[in-house]
Amino acid sequence: MTGFLLRRLAASLLLLVLVLSAVFFLIHLAPGDPTQILEDPRISAAQRAHLRQVFGLDRPLPEQYAAWLYAVAVRGDWGLSFAQRRPVTALLREALPATALLGTTALVVDFGLGTLLGVAAARRRGSAFDHLIRIVSLMLYSQPVFWLGLMAILLFSHAWHLLPSSHMHAVGAERMGAAESFFDLARHLLLPALVLGVPMAGATARFVRASLLEVMGRDYIRAARAKGLSERRVVWVHGLRNALVPIIQVFALTIPLLLSGSLITEVVFAWPGLGRATFEAILARDYPVILAITALTAVVVIASNFMADVLHAAADPRVREPSQGGRTA
């Protein structure tokens, strides 16, 4: 087991280096540079050249790469943001909690709602209710996140005035009490979390339904029913537990979708997280911020896949038990 973990860790580190190296060269080789964002005609060519020198963009690309790799790998320094002239780590520390809150809430919506709908559809297989859930879940999953976000703002914020349309806090939130501040945060969080989580819940519901139907006809399910157990206990304890193994693998694939969806959602709702920071960094050609957020995203994706393997082993004892094929009685 230890050897497997070490090999997995080494492969993950190599993958991380390859991803960051590819992103480094792609953004530097793209036409233009950060100094061209400054369109002020009063900035002369000499001043632009000085800015390139300050940013370190006047050196050959391999030299820039070597310097960046040394700073990151040896000193843990991600540099200064070109656009904001602040340490990149400070920018990430400010944006990460907002994205973590939004992503976690959307994940709860995704798997909570998706599991409930999937189980309900599986228990009523072939009924009108089953067909309705399958059609609605497919429609939800097929909706573009940006369009769904705009329609949610149009309905819940402008037409019905139920929820705020943007930002994480209301104006003057720093003067609110603890309870009022929490309620204000919850109101601002609800709409973007639903927009991000509900479409993915549609896909989760269909997958839970298919996985549950696959196990509900097996012998141990019939044995559980023969013992007189309630249908609720048979489905939620015996059926869903054994259907969790493939669902856990979907969990690992959901994290990258959450991260990509959060970029669009945070821009639409002006949510001050990593997605919005990434969007602004791309527009400003802010190389250090782009590279740091790419590294953080890659680490989250790799860690989520590793966690899925651990959860898989916890749900299925056969995964963590050694093979018995080579043993003799």
NORDA-V95388 format. One record per residue. N is the residue number from 0. RES is the residue in three letters. SS is DSSP state (a for helix, b for strand, c for the rest). OMEGA is omega as a letter, one per 20 degrees, with the letter a starting at -180 (none if undefined). Layout:
n = (N/N)
res = (RES/RES)
ss = (SS/SS)
omega = (OMEGA/OMEGA)
//
This chain:
n = (0/1/2/3/4/5/6/7/8/9/10/11/12/13/14/15/16/17/18/19/20/21/22/23/24/25/26/27/28/29/30/31/32/33/34/35/36/37/38/39/40/41/42/43/44/45/46/47/48/49/50/51/52/53/54/55/56/57/58/59/60/61/62/63/64/65/66/67/68/69/70/71/72/73/74/75/76/77/78/79/80/81/82/83/84/85/86/87/88/89/90/91/92/93/94/95/96/97/98/99/100/101/102/103/104/105/106/107/108/109/110/111/112/113/114/115/116/117/118/119/120/121/122/123/124/125/126/127/128/129/130/131/132/133/134/135/136/137/138/139/140/141/142/143/144/145/146/147/148/149/150/151/152/153/154/155/156/157/158/159/160/161/162/163/164/165/166/167/168/169/170/171/172/173/174/175/176/177/178/179/180/181/182/183/184/185/186/187/188/189/190/191/192/193/194/195/196/197/198/199/200/201/202/203/204/205/206/207/208/209/210/211/212/213/214/215/216/217/218/219/220/221/222/223/224/225/226/227/228/229/230/231/232/233/234/235/236/237/238/239/240/241/242/243/244/245/246/247/248/249/250/251/252/253/254/255/256/257/258/259/260/261/262/263/264/265/266/267/268/269/270/271/272/273/274/275/276/277/278/279/280/281/282/283/284/285/286/287/288/289/290/291/292/293/294/295/296/297/298/299/300/301/302/303/304/305/306/307/308/309/310/311/312/313/314/315/316/317/318/319/320/321/322/323/324/325/326/327/328)
res = (MET/THR/GLY/PHE/LEU/LEU/ARG/ARG/LEU/ALA/ALA/SER/LEU/LEU/LEU/LEU/VAL/LEU/VAL/LEU/SER/ALA/VAL/PHE/PHE/LEU/ILE/HIS/LEU/ALA/PRO/GLY/ASP/PRO/THR/GLN/ILE/LEU/GLU/ASP/PRO/ARG/ILE/SER/ALA/ALA/GLN/ARG/ALA/HIS/LEU/ARG/GLN/VAL/PHE/GLY/LEU/ASP/ARG/PRO/LEU/PRO/GLU/GLN/TYR/ALA/ALA/TRP/LEU/TYR/ALA/VAL/ALA/VAL/ARG/GLY/ASP/TRP/GLY/LEU/SER/PHE/ALA/GLN/ARG/ARG/PRO/VAL/THR/ALA/LEU/LEU/ARG/GLU/ALA/LEU/PRO/ALA/THR/ALA/LEU/LEU/GLY/THR/THR/ALA/LEU/VAL/VAL/ASP/PHE/GLY/LEU/GLY/THR/LEU/LEU/GLY/VAL/ALA/ALA/ALA/ARG/ARG/ARG/GLY/SER/ALA/PHE/ASP/HIS/LEU/ILE/ARG/ILE/VAL/SER/LEU/MET/LEU/TYR/SER/GLN/PRO/VAL/PHE/TRP/LEU/GLY/LEU/MET/ALA/ILE/LEU/LEU/PHE/SER/HIS/ALA/TRP/HIS/LEU/LEU/PRO/SER/SER/HIS/MET/HIS/ALA/VAL/GLY/ALA/GLU/ARG/MET/GLY/ALA/ALA/GLU/SER/PHE/PHE/ASP/LEU/ALA/ARG/HIS/LEU/LEU/LEU/PRO/ALA/LEU/VAL/LEU/GLY/VAL/PRO/MET/ALA/GLY/ALA/THR/ALA/ARG/PHE/VAL/ARG/ALA/SER/LEU/LEU/GLU/VAL/MET/GLY/ARG/ASP/TYR/ILE/ARG/ALA/ALA/ARG/ALA/LYS/GLY/LEU/SER/GLU/ARG/ARG/VAL/VAL/TRP/VAL/HIS/GLY/LEU/ARG/ASN/ALA/LEU/VAL/PRO/ILE/ILE/GLN/VAL/PHE/ALA/LEU/THR/ILE/PRO/LEU/LEU/LEU/SER/GLY/SER/LEU/ILE/THR/GLU/VAL/VAL/PHE/ALA/TRP/PRO/GLY/LEU/GLY/ARG/ALA/THR/PHE/GLU/ALA/ILE/LEU/ALA/ARG/ASP/TYR/PRO/VAL/ILE/LEU/ALA/ILE/THR/ALA/LEU/THR/ALA/VAL/VAL/VAL/ILE/ALA/SER/ASN/PHE/MET/ALA/ASP/VAL/LEU/HIS/ALA/ALA/ALA/ASP/PRO/ARG/VAL/ARG/GLU/PRO/SER/GLN/GLY/GLY/ARG/THR/ALA)
ss = (c/a/a/a/a/a/a/a/a/a/a/a/a/a/a/a/a/a/a/a/a/a/a/a/a/a/a/a/a/c/c/c/c/a/a/a/a/c/c/c/c/c/c/c/a/a/a/a/a/a/a/a/a/a/a/c/c/c/c/c/a/a/a/a/a/a/a/a/a/a/a/a/a/c/c/c/c/c/c/b/c/c/c/c/c/c/b/a/a/a/a/a/a/a/a/a/a/a/a/a/a/a/a/a/a/a/a/a/a/a/a/a/a/a/a/a/a/a/a/a/a/a/a/c/c/c/c/a/a/a/a/a/a/a/a/a/a/a/a/a/a/c/c/c/a/a/a/a/a/a/a/a/a/a/a/a/a/a/a/c/c/c/c/c/c/c/c/c/c/c/c/c/a/a/a/c/c/a/a/a/a/a/a/a/a/a/a/a/a/a/a/a/a/a/a/a/a/a/a/a/a/a/a/a/a/a/a/a/a/a/a/a/a/a/a/c/c/c/a/a/a/a/a/a/a/a/c/c/c/c/a/a/a/a/a/a/a/a/a/a/a/a/a/a/a/a/a/a/a/a/a/a/a/a/a/a/a/a/a/a/a/a/a/a/a/a/a/a/c/c/c/c/c/a/a/a/a/a/a/a/a/a/a/a/c/c/a/a/a/a/a/a/a/a/a/a/a/a/a/a/a/a/a/a/a/a/a/a/a/a/a/a/a/a/a/c/a/a/a/a/c/c/c/c/c/c/c/c/c)
omega = (r/r/r/a/r/r/r/r/r/r/r/r/r/r/r/r/a/r/a/r/r/r/r/a/a/a/r/a/r/a/r/r/a/a/a/r/r/a/a/a/r/r/a/r/r/r/r/r/r/r/r/r/r/r/a/a/r/a/r/a/r/r/r/a/a/r/r/a/r/a/a/a/a/a/a/a/r/r/a/r/r/a/a/r/r/r/a/a/r/r/r/r/r/a/a/a/a/r/r/r/r/a/r/r/r/r/r/r/a/a/r/a/a/r/r/a/a/r/r/r/a/a/r/a/r/a/r/r/r/r/r/r/a/r/a/r/r/r/r/a/a/a/r/a/a/r/r/r/r/r/r/r/a/a/a/a/a/a/a/r/a/a/r/a/a/r/a/a/r/r/a/a/a/r/a/r/a/a/a/r/r/r/r/r/a/r/r/a/a/a/r/r/r/r/a/a/a/r/r/r/r/r/r/r/r/a/r/r/a/a/a/r/a/a/a/r/a/a/a/r/r/r/r/r/r/r/r/r/r/a/r/r/r/a/a/a/a/a/a/r/r/r/a/a/r/r/r/r/r/r/r/r/a/a/r/r/r/a/r/r/a/r/a/a/a/r/a/a/a/a/a/a/a/r/r/r/r/r/a/r/r/r/a/a/a/a/a/a/r/a/a/r/r/r/a/r/r/r/r/a/r/r/r/r/r/r/r/r/r/r/r/r/r/a/a/a/a/a/a/r/r/a/a/a/a/a/r/a/none)
//
